[in-house]
């Protein structure tokens, strides 16, 4: 990601402008990394998640990690590494483990319908 930022491949997009985009301690947002780095590469590889693209057989996860979409990617990585629990080998990190090219609107519509019926 750092190399992609340096090459100008992850612009400070108008849709989610980020005053810290070029700060090496914070970096582009997860939106920007997802739109300009993850999605194009995973789509070219068959639209699976980044995690499955890198590890087609999967890995057992010891840790679940979530994030904020407006969070800077370098800040996220630094905080993740600083708080990494001893003995943990693999983490399920949402923006890397979920297939970002998948249109889940239809799935969410069904979930919302079922939840509304149960109320």
N, C-alpha and C positions, 0 to 999 in steps of 0.2 A: 504494500500500500504506500509506503514512504517513497519508493521508486516511482510509482504511478503518479503520486502527487508532484514529485520533482519533474516528471515528464509532462505535466499538465493534463494528464488523463482523468483526473478527478477535479473538475472545476468547482468553483464556489457557486453552485447553481442558484438561479433566481427563485426557484420554488422553495428552497430551504436555505436562504443565505445564512452564512455563519461568520461572525466577526473573528473567530479563532481558527479559520480554515488553514491558514499558513503558519500557525503557531506549532512548533515541533513538539510541544508538550500536550497539546489538545487535539489539533488536526481537524480534518473534515468530519462532518456528522455521519452517523450510521446511514442516514438517508442517502447522502452523497456517495459513500463507499458502496452501498447496496446498488444504487442506480448506475454508477459508472465503472465499478470494478467487479462486484459479485455477479450481478445479473448477466452482463455480457459474456463472462467466462463460463458460467454454469449453463447458460442457454446454448452456447456453442458445443458444450459437452453432453447435451441431451436434456437439459433443464432439471437436473437433480439438484440437491442441496450442495453447498460447498463442501460440507463434511463428507457426503457420500462420493463426491467427485474426487476428494483426496484419499478416502478410505472406502473403496467400493464394498468391502465386506462388513463395514461398520466397526465400531469399537464399543466396549462396555463403558458406560459413563458412571463416574463416581460423584459427579457434581452437576447441578443445574444452575446455569447462569442466565440472567435476564439483563436487559439494558434499556436505556432510553434512546429513542431514535434521533433526538437532537444532541445526544452526547458525542463528544469528539472521540474518534477511534483510538488515537494515541493515549488519551487520558484513560479510556476504558481498558486498554491493554495494560497500562502501568498499574492501575488499581487492581485489576484481576491478578496480575503477577505478584503484587505486594500482599494480597489476601489469600493467595493459593494455599489451601490446607495441606499440611504435610501428609504424604502418602497418597495423595490424589494423583491419578494418572491421566484421566480423560474427563472432559467436561462437555455437557450438552449446552451449547451457546446458541440461543434462539436464532439470531440472524445468520448463523453459519449452518445450523442443523436443519432449519426449515427451508424447503425449496422456495426461493424468492420469486421465481417466474410463474409459480402456480397461482391461478386466479381462484382464490378461496371464497369469493363473494357468494357463490351458489351454496357452498357448505355452510357459511355463516347465516345465510337466509334460512336454511333448514333448522339450524340450531336455534335461531331467534324464534322461529315459528313454534318449535317444540317447547321452548321455555315459556312462551306466551300461553300456550295451551295448558300448561301445568299450573298457572297462576290462578 
